[in-house]
Every structure is written in structure tokens, then in C-alpha cells.
Amino acid sequence: MRKRESIEISATTVESAVELALEQLGRSREEVEVTVLRRPNEPDEHGYATDEALVLVETRSDAAEAPQLQRPRHELSPSERMRASQVGQEVLSDLLHHMSLIASCHVGPSSGNSQGEMPVVLEVEGEDLGVLIGRRGENLNSLQQIVNLIVQKRLGLWPNIQVDVAGYRHKREQSLESLARRTARRVADTQQPYTFEPMPARERRIIHLAVQQDSRVYTESTGEGDERRVVMYPA
Amino acid sequence: MLEELILYVARSLVDHPDSVEVYSRGSGRVVTYYLNVDARDMGKVIGRQGKIAKAFRDVLSVAATREGVRANLEIREI
């Protein structure tokens, strides 16, 4: 499946709608064109007044050629996947060995993620791997980034490898979803906004999606870089 | 061991692996590693907003923890 290249999204302000769209597309502000379809409090196409902004965010045609771009422009072909998992496994084994970890890795079953991509999953097994996961999975994310960069260098394509330890990523996803639902109940009950801990984009997306259908609350991201966090508001 | 890890990662990321050098200074619990790369390869090991360097340092810190030391990584161009 091709990665989504345009998205229509509504939120209370134009700015927050654009931010949500960038998060879902995994793009930066420079890589997209924004069209404001409706400003808050403007009547929609049926003439009804609405308090939500609606924007169309499209990836710029030149963005895909940007040299710093490291995201897949298409799904890997079966033979590319095969090579990515072989080379990825080799690179990850070398890294684990050089990191003095007593661990091995194998190719795990792939399940589609929230963007409809199918990452190549490499599962690490071994002793005392807590340090490899790190606080909120930070070390694991860093190891995953290094593996992807090295494999990209060798194969000339972005391999979209996901590194996991003992099912950590799936457990983390589930615990974020249940945290989001519990928080939604609390925000609805107290009518007070709630600010989450800083999270990487993929984890913020899980929070946004978990309560997207919940009409009692809405979510926005705020802050920059490593301090970026989700805020949940009563609707 | 940590030096080998740094060499492995750096040489795997750059276009000029023969130029990669690592020196270490310090003894005991805190060691600083100086990684020298070709000037043209600085972006390859540092990345946008230092993202690759951060990932590099995280991976190094996991290995250092295993060895019971703290490791700093300084990246310089030749």
C-alpha cells in the first residue's frame, strides 16, 4: 500500500488541525502544502455553522526527493523485504555482539501499523534486556534507528525495520491505548484538560487514535522536539 | 569493546570508512571517546538536529552500562 500523501483533518483551530495532520503523515511543515477548507465558526458546505477548522494537507511533490528523507515512498517488494530482513538480522546481531549483550535476534511476524505499513520485525531475545529498552523505550528506538540507517546504507533503500524486545512494543501500544481511554473518562468527568508525558510521534499517534471516536474529548500535541506531548481536552 | 562498537557503527554509516578514527581518554568509570570522521561525513553521523548522534550515544550508553562505565562521545571532523 502506498503511504498516504494527503489528508483532510478537523480540529478546533487551523494550527492544531495542521499539527495533527503532520503527525499522521509523518512530515514536517516544510514538506507539505496546507489548504484551509474551513475556518472555525464558518458555515460548512450545508450552511451549518461549525466551530471546527478543516484543513487539507498534501505532501509537496518535491518533498519525496528531499535528501534527508528517510521514510518509505512505497511498500517494499517481497524480494526487498527478504533482503532487508537478512541484512537487518546480520547488522542487529553484530550490534548486539559489540554491545556485550548476550542476545540473539530473529525475524518476527509483521503486523500492519497504524499507517498501514508492514515493517520488517526483528525480535531480540536474551538475558537482562531491560537496559536495551531504556526509559519509555528510548534506547530501543535509538537502536532501531541505527539498524535502519546501516541497512539503508547497504541496500540503498529505507528498510522500515522495527526492532522489538520480548513483545515490548505491542505491550506498550496496549498500555498507551488503555491509558488514553482511562484518561478520557477522567477528563470527561472532571472537565479538566490532562497533559501526558512527552512521547515520540508514533506513541502520540496511538493516543490520538485511541480516543478519536470519543465525542467527550479531543486531543492536541504541544511543545517541541523531545518535549512534545499530547494534551487531552473536554469537548 | 566500546571502541569496536563505535568503529563498527561509524564505518557503517559514512561514505569514507577508511578515514574513521577513534581515540579514548580517561580511565576508571568515565571514558570519553573522540570519533574523527571525514568532514563530508559529519551529517551522516550527526543527522538533522543531532538525531543520529543522539541514537549513537544511546546505543553506546547501553553497552557502557553493560561494562560498568560511563562513556561520552565527541564527534569531530578531520
HADDOCK unambig.tbl for C-alpha pairs under 7 A between the chains (distance, minus, plus):
assign (segid A and resid 98 and name CA) (segid B and resid 1 and name CA) 6.50 0.50 0.50
assign (segid A and resid 98 and name CA) (segid B and resid 4 and name CA) 6.75 0.50 0.50
assign (segid A and resid 98 and name CA) (segid B and resid 5 and name CA) 5.07 0.50 0.50
assign (segid A and resid 99 and name CA) (segid B and resid 5 and name CA) 6.63 0.50 0.50
assign (segid A and resid 99 and name CA) (segid B and resid 63 and name CA) 4.40 0.50 0.50
assign (segid A and resid 100 and name CA) (segid B and resid 63 and name CA) 6.23 0.50 0.50
assign (segid A and resid 100 and name CA) (segid B and resid 66 and name CA) 6.67 0.50 0.50
assign (segid A and resid 131 and name CA) (segid B and resid 62 and name CA) 6.22 0.50 0.50
assign (segid A and resid 132 and name CA) (segid B and resid 62 and name CA) 6.15 0.50 0.50
assign (segid A and resid 139 and name CA) (segid B and resid 58 and name CA) 5.68 0.50 0.50
assign (segid A and resid 139 and name CA) (segid B and resid 59 and name CA) 6.56 0.50 0.50
assign (segid A and resid 142 and name CA) (segid B and resid 55 and name CA) 4.28 0.50 0.50
assign (segid A and resid 142 and name CA) (segid B and resid 58 and name CA) 6.31 0.50 0.50
assign (segid A and resid 142 and name CA) (segid B and resid 59 and name CA) 6.60 0.50 0.50
assign (segid A and resid 143 and name CA) (segid B and resid 55 and name CA) 6.74 0.50 0.50
assign (segid A and resid 143 and name CA) (segid B and resid 59 and name CA) 5.92 0.50 0.50
assign (segid A and resid 145 and name CA) (segid B and resid 55 and name CA) 6.88 0.50 0.50
assign (segid A and resid 146 and name CA) (segid B and resid 55 and name CA) 6.73 0.50 0.50
assign (segid A and resid 149 and name CA) (segid B and resid 13 and name CA) 6.97 0.50 0.50
assign (segid A and resid 150 and name CA) (segid B and resid 12 and name CA) 5.74 0.50 0.50
assign (segid A and resid 150 and name CA) (segid B and resid 13 and name CA) 5.76 0.50 0.50
assign (segid A and resid 153 and name CA) (segid B and resid 13 and name CA) 6.58 0.50 0.50
